[in-house]
């Protein structure tokens, strides 16, 4: 997380109207733990982040930078899944409300 310097597994739900990426505790719970506003964001694949060795982070990372310049680093389960997430988020960032 961008606020906590540790990594946690989260369930993500991408919504187009409004353009948000909501995240949940994978153990359950219907209320989101938080949300990333996607309108006007930039999303890119990243190969390395600061302290990645310290936290034993594998590949398949991508970064979402919101319109108000908050950086979120996320890790997908595979390279193909990372590509799918990036394309889907880019679409919602352009077309979502």
CORZI-V654847 format. One record per helix or strand of 2 or more residues. SS is the DSSP state (~ for helix, > for strand). FROM is the first residue (numbers start at 1). TO is the last residue. Records with the same first field share a line. If there is no record, write none. Layout:
SS = FROM-TO + FROM-TO
//
This chain:
> = 10-16 + 19-25 + 34-37 + 42-46 + 61-65 + 71-75
~ = 79-95
//
